[in-house]
Amino acid sequence: PKTIDNDIALTDTTFGFATALEIATEAIDRLHSTAHSHHRIILTEIMGHRAGWLTLGAGIAGGADIILLPEIPYTVESIAETIRERTRRGSTFSVVAVAEGARDVSDTADYEGAQLLVKNAKTPEAQRAARAHLSNVEHSQREHTFTLATQLEQATGLEARVTILGYVQRGGTHSAADRLLATRLGTAAADLVAAGEFGFMVAARGNGTEPVPLKDVAGKVKLVPLDHDWVAAARKVGTGLGD
């Protein structure tokens, strides 16, 4: 299970995630000083595809004021009100961690509707048309973080700037946690090969490992549950989630 997105089903975690989490957290840490000194809204777009694990973890660890996840569609007014409330309390800046897959309520409905068309298409012609429509919807929403920055400037009167971390999150020196995890999983995989056992993914389970049939993993995505402890913790420390 290797991906920085931590979105592979049936494993506690994936290797690559801990390293990317450190990089994204450090970026948010560094952006705080600029946001504070220039009295601006700084939006930081973080990878993750359609899962919000990386943004949620980095947002909490880095002290982001607002965290926007694909799993929780946002409204601009909710985010703007969080920023205005911070201004009333004397904080003239805000740091917003934005998952690359995060969308507002309207865009989420458009995307899910396009996905449903693909799922329900029966003929080859209908499938091609549905996939083309989905591609167009995805393309039209690619610049959503820049769109949000403009909307927040209009709603709050504060200047907004966007930082796209992009592939910086995927490179560099691996964290010790990822090295240990990869070694655990790799040695367990080698043991399965030696035993003649194939067709499994080696999943992380607590401090141990567990072989999981590939057929149970393929095609599934592990999203952030709305009742996850990290989501609850973010709300309890006053972080806005855009809903």
C-alpha positions in Angstrom: 0.0 0.0 0.0 2.1 2.9 -1.3 0.7 6.3 -1.8 1.0 9.7 -0.1 -2.8 10.0 -0.1 -3.5 7.3 2.5 -6.6 6.3 0.5 -6.0 2.6 0.0 -8.8 0.5 1.5 -8.3 -2.1 4.3 -4.9 -0.9 5.6 -4.3 1.4 8.6 -1.9 3.5 6.7 0.2 3.7 3.5 3.9 4.3 3.2 4.6 7.7 1.7 1.8 9.3 3.8 3.9 10.2 6.8 6.6 11.8 4.7 4.2 13.9 2.7 2.4 14.8 5.9 5.6 16.3 7.3 6.2 18.3 4.2 2.7 19.7 4.0 2.8 20.5 7.7 6.1 22.4 7.4 4.7 24.3 4.4 1.7 25.5 6.5 4.0 26.4 9.3 6.1 28.6 7.0 3.0 30.2 5.5 1.7 31.4 8.8 4.4 34.1 9.1 3.6 35.5 5.7 -0.1 35.4 6.3 0.3 37.2 9.6 2.7 39.9 8.5 0.8 40.8 5.4 -2.7 40.4 6.9 -3.8 38.1 4.1 -5.7 34.9 3.5 -3.3 32.2 2.4 -4.8 29.2 0.7 -2.6 26.1 0.5 -3.7 23.4 -1.9 -2.6 19.9 -0.8 -2.7 16.7 -2.7 -4.9 13.7 -2.0 -7.2 13.2 -5.0 -10.7 12.6 -3.7 -9.5 11.8 -0.1 -8.8 14.4 2.6 -6.4 12.5 4.8 -3.3 14.5 3.9 -5.0 17.9 4.1 -6.8 17.0 7.4 -3.6 15.8 9.1 -1.4 18.6 7.9 -4.1 21.2 8.6 -4.4 20.1 12.2 -0.7 19.6 12.8 0.2 22.9 11.1 -2.6 24.9 12.8 -4.6 25.9 9.8 -7.5 28.0 10.6 -9.8 26.4 8.0 -9.5 22.9 6.5 -11.5 22.0 3.4 -11.9 18.3 2.5 -13.5 16.4 -0.4 -15.7 14.6 2.1 -17.2 17.8 3.4 -18.6 20.1 0.7 -18.1 23.7 1.7 -19.9 27.0 1.2 -18.0 30.2 0.6 -20.2 32.0 3.1 -19.3 29.6 5.9 -15.6 30.1 5.2 -16.0 33.8 5.0 -17.9 34.0 8.2 -15.1 32.0 10.0 -12.6 34.5 8.6 -14.8 37.5 9.6 -15.1 36.1 13.1 -11.4 35.8 13.4 -11.1 39.4 12.3 -13.5 40.5 15.0 -11.3 38.7 17.5 -8.3 40.6 16.3 -6.8 38.0 13.9 -6.3 39.8 10.6 -5.1 36.8 8.7 -6.2 33.2 8.0 -4.5 30.1 6.7 -6.7 27.8 4.7 -5.7 24.2 3.9 -7.5 23.1 0.8 -7.5 19.5 -0.5 -7.1 19.3 -4.2 -10.4 17.3 -4.3 -12.4 19.8 -2.2 -15.4 21.4 -3.8 -18.2 23.7 -2.8 -21.7 22.3 -2.5 -22.7 23.2 -6.1 -19.6 21.8 -7.7 -19.8 18.6 -5.6 -23.4 18.1 -6.9 -22.2 18.6 -10.5 -19.3 16.2 -10.1 -21.4 13.5 -8.4 -24.1 13.9 -11.1 -21.5 13.4 -13.8 -20.1 10.3 -12.0 -23.7 8.9 -11.8 -24.1 9.4 -15.5 -21.0 7.3 -16.2 -22.2 4.6 -13.8 -25.7 4.4 -15.4 -24.6 4.6 -19.0 -25.7 1.4 -20.8 -24.5 1.7 -24.3 -21.0 2.4 -25.6 -22.2 5.7 -27.1 -23.8 6.7 -23.8 -20.6 5.7 -21.9 -18.4 7.8 -24.2 -20.7 10.8 -23.8 -20.9 10.4 -20.1 -17.1 10.1 -19.7 -16.7 13.2 -21.9 -19.1 15.1 -19.7 -17.3 14.0 -16.5 -14.0 15.1 -18.1 -15.4 18.5 -18.9 -16.7 18.9 -15.3 -13.4 17.9 -13.9 -11.6 20.3 -16.2 -13.9 23.2 -15.3 -13.2 22.7 -11.6 -9.4 22.4 -11.8 -8.8 26.0 -10.7 -11.2 25.8 -7.8 -8.7 27.0 -5.2 -8.0 30.2 -7.3 -11.7 30.7 -7.7 -12.2 30.3 -4.0 -9.4 32.9 -3.3 -11.3 35.5 -5.5 -14.6 34.7 -3.8 -13.1 35.1 -0.3 -11.5 38.4 -1.3 -14.9 39.7 -2.4 -16.6 38.4 0.8 -14.1 39.5 3.4 -12.2 42.5 1.9 -8.9 40.8 2.7 -6.3 40.0 0.0 -6.0 36.3 -0.7 -3.0 34.3 -2.1 -2.8 30.7 -3.3 0.1 28.3 -2.8 0.0 25.0 -4.7 2.4 22.5 -3.0 2.0 20.1 -5.9 4.7 17.5 -6.4 7.0 18.9 -3.8 4.9 16.7 -1.4 6.0 13.6 -3.2 9.8 14.1 -3.1 12.7 14.5 -0.7 14.0 12.3 2.1 11.7 9.7 3.5 10.7 10.0 7.1 11.8 7.5 9.7 8.2 6.4 10.2 7.8 5.6 6.4 11.1 3.7 6.3 10.1 1.5 9.2 6.6 0.9 7.7 8.0 0.1 4.3 10.4 -2.4 5.9 7.7 -4.0 7.9 5.4 -4.4 4.9 8.2 -5.5 2.6 9.5 -8.2 4.9 6.0 -9.5 5.4 5.5 -9.6 1.6 8.7 -11.5 1.2 7.5 -14.1 3.7 4.3 -14.5 1.8 6.2 -15.1 -1.5 8.5 -17.6 0.3 5.3 -19.4 1.5 3.9 -19.5 -2.1 1.0 -17.1 -1.1 0.1 -14.7 -3.9 -2.7 -12.3 -4.7 -2.5 -10.3 -1.5 -1.8 -6.8 -0.3 0.1 -6.6 2.9 -1.9 -4.3 5.1 -0.6 -2.4 8.2 -2.5 -3.5 11.3 -1.5 -1.7 14.5 2.1 -2.7 15.0 1.7 -5.8 12.8 0.7 -6.7 9.3 -2.1 -8.7 7.7 -2.5 -10.1 4.2 -5.6 -8.8 2.5 -6.9 -10.3 -0.8 -6.3 -7.9 -3.7 -9.9 -8.5 -4.9 -11.1 -6.9 -1.7 -8.9 -3.8 -2.2 -9.1 -3.2 -5.9 -11.4 -0.3 -7.0 -12.1 0.9 -3.5 -11.0 4.2 -1.9 -10.6 4.9 1.8 -12.2 8.3 2.5 -12.2 10.3 5.7 -15.2 9.2 7.8 -17.2 12.2 8.9 -17.1 10.9 12.5 -13.3 10.3 12.4 -11.3 11.4 15.5 -9.3 13.8 13.5 -12.5 15.6 12.2 -13.8 15.8 15.8 -10.5 17.1 17.1 -10.4 19.8 14.4 -13.8 21.0 15.3 -13.0 21.0 19.0 -10.0 23.3 18.6 -12.1 25.7 16.6 -10.9 24.9 13.1 -13.5 25.8 10.4 -14.4 23.0 8.0 -16.4 25.0 5.6 -19.8 23.4 6.4 
